[in-house]
Amino acid sequence: MNRYLRLSLTFGSIAAAMVVLYFLVLQYLVKDVALAQMSSLDILITLACGLFAMGYFRDRKQGGQLHFWQGAVIGLETAAIATTLACLAIYLIVRIDPTILQSFLDATKADMLQRMKKPEFQQNANLTQMIQAQLAMLSNVTPFQMIFFPGGIFVKNLALEILLTGMIAAMMRKNVSHLGQTTDAHSTSKQ
């Protein structure tokens, strides 16, 4: 197994476990919004684990040096593994306990019906029809669609993580030298 993948599997599995734990705590504390909130803190958890994986590789395996592409590969692999494992676990949890999805859908429908009562929606027939169509679609949503279809947790998280991993990899290429001065890993010092 290549050295990047082994590191990404380790940190990605840790991130997935933390995301599932976050989901379970959120589900226990705030039942109606657990699925809705899954693309906020969980992305940060995954990115933090990717950052730790890059830092570990840079400091322990590369002697303080990290090329951008190495950081990007480690970060992307970590994000993909963490997101896939976490989404599969959450999918299984929602399949085992369908009340999680149903409570989320009920809260979403109540919110949409509340919005339809606002004057701007009542005056615009197109907005009202659009919300009614969305309400009808919500009745047929499955756990698989909620998590894996476009617009679901998996796609949203992975897309954001791909965008942010490149920035993190660029920042991680820095090498911290003596006295806390930061130098670019590719620069040469002239004496």
Order of alpha helices (4+ residues) and beta strands (2+ residues): alpha-alpha-alpha-alpha-alpha-alpha-alpha-alpha-beta-beta
